[in-house]
Amino acid sequence: MTPTSAQQRLARLTGLVPPRNARVARRTPFVLLIVLLLGVGLLALLLLNAALNKGSFQLSKLERETEELTDRQQALQQEVDGYSAPDRLEKRARELGMVPSGNPVFLRPDGTVRGIPDSAPDSGRVGP
């Protein structure tokens, strides 16, 4: 049998098309590259998620610490307010031997006295 012109053309065309396993071999690096990129992307997302979780735990710890410190500050402020109440100050001053003063007297910049000086009333206590 002699090849016909159609068979000759078909033979030429089949010579131009690479074999099936050659096409698969050319796709392999591309497929591996895509798989590698997907793997790296998933790993990056995992690391990012872990970092965000760590930051979230630190944030909640700091918020809890802030609440504790705020409570402590408020307790100390109440204690200070208790010590600075007028009746409490008077009681503590009397315990230390202090007495209420008389009329206040002021010194002017030129050295003159403004007001009439008075001595403090005698409390009857001698020494602390």
C-alpha positions in Angstrom: 0.0 0.0 0.0 1.2 3.4 -0.9 0.4 6.3 1.3 -2.2 8.6 -0.1 -1.9 12.3 0.1 -4.3 12.4 3.0 -2.2 9.9 4.9 1.0 11.9 4.0 -0.6 15.1 5.4 -1.7 13.3 8.5 1.8 11.9 9.0 3.3 15.4 8.7 0.7 16.8 11.2 1.3 14.1 13.7 5.0 14.8 13.5 4.3 18.4 14.6 2.3 17.4 17.7 4.5 16.3 20.5 3.7 13.0 22.2 1.3 13.1 25.1 3.9 12.4 27.8 6.0 15.4 26.5 3.0 17.7 27.1 2.6 16.4 30.6 6.3 16.9 31.2 6.1 20.5 30.2 3.2 21.2 32.5 4.9 19.6 35.6 7.0 22.6 36.6 4.0 24.9 36.2 1.8 22.6 38.4 4.6 22.3 41.0 5.0 26.1 41.0 1.3 26.6 41.6 1.2 24.0 44.4 4.3 25.5 46.0 2.7 29.0 45.9 -0.5 27.7 47.4 1.4 25.9 50.2 3.5 29.0 51.0 0.3 31.1 51.0 -1.4 28.8 53.4 1.6 28.7 55.7 1.8 32.5 55.7 -1.9 32.6 56.6 -1.3 30.2 59.4 1.6 32.3 60.8 -0.5 35.5 60.5 -3.4 33.9 62.4 -1.0 32.7 65.1 0.5 36.2 65.5 -3.0 37.7 65.7 -4.1 35.3 68.4 -0.9 36.0 70.4 -1.7 39.7 70.1 -5.3 39.1 71.2 -4.1 37.3 74.3 -1.7 40.1 75.2 -4.4 42.7 74.7 -6.8 40.9 77.0 -4.1 40.5 79.6 -3.3 44.2 79.4 -7.0 45.1 79.6 -7.3 43.0 82.7 -4.2 44.6 84.2 -5.6 48.1 83.4 -8.8 47.3 85.2 -6.9 46.1 88.3 -4.8 49.2 88.3 -7.8 51.5 87.8 -9.5 49.8 90.8 -6.3 50.2 92.9 -6.1 53.9 91.9 -9.7 54.5 92.9 -9.2 52.8 96.3 -6.1 55.0 96.9 -8.0 58.1 95.9 -10.8 57.3 98.3 -8.2 56.8 101.0 -6.6 60.2 100.2 -10.0 61.8 100.2 -10.7 60.3 103.6 -7.5 61.8 105.0 -8.2 65.2 103.5 -11.7 65.6 104.8 -11.9 68.7 107.1 -13.1 66.9 110.2 -10.4 64.2 109.8 -7.7 66.9 109.3 -8.8 68.7 112.4 -8.8 65.5 114.5 -5.3 64.6 113.3 -4.0 68.1 113.9 -5.3 68.1 117.4 -3.6 64.7 118.0 -0.3 66.3 116.9 -0.8 69.2 119.3 -1.8 71.9 116.8 -4.4 74.5 117.6 -6.6 76.7 115.4 -4.9 80.0 114.5 -6.3 83.4 115.2 -6.7 86.1 112.6 -4.3 85.7 109.7 -1.5 88.2 109.2 0.2 88.9 105.9 3.6 90.4 105.1 3.7 92.8 102.2 6.7 92.9 99.8 8.0 96.0 101.5 8.1 94.2 104.9 5.1 95.9 106.5 2.5 93.7 108.3 -1.1 93.7 107.1 -3.6 92.7 109.8 -3.4 92.6 113.6 -1.3 89.6 114.9 -3.0 87.5 117.5 -1.5 84.7 119.6 -3.0 81.2 119.2 -5.4 80.1 121.9 -3.8 78.0 124.6 -4.9 74.4 124.3 -3.6 73.5 127.7 -1.1 71.0 126.3 2.6 71.3 126.7 4.8 69.5 124.2 3.7 66.7 121.8 
